């Protein structure tokens, strides 16, 4: 599986941000910060992007996906790659 990493930032403490770019034109933003869904439980939030814009009409979701475990994130990345 080839994933190009656009950027990765790890902030103080448990904040996390990473963007995965796929050859199909989709990207995924994976974050964990005080504003993301699930952060209080040390979980991640994933957003689907198309052509570097948030995509609210993908077959995966019409919003961000919050409260994701690392396993959930891996599955969502795999689904986005296959779009």
Beta strands, then each sheet from edge to edge (+ up, - down):
strand 1: 4-10
strand 2: 16-21
strand 3: 26-32
strand 4: 44-50
strand 5: 53-54
strand 6: 65-68
sheet 1: 1+ 2- 3+ 4- 5+
sheet 2: 1+ 2- 3+ 4- 6+
end
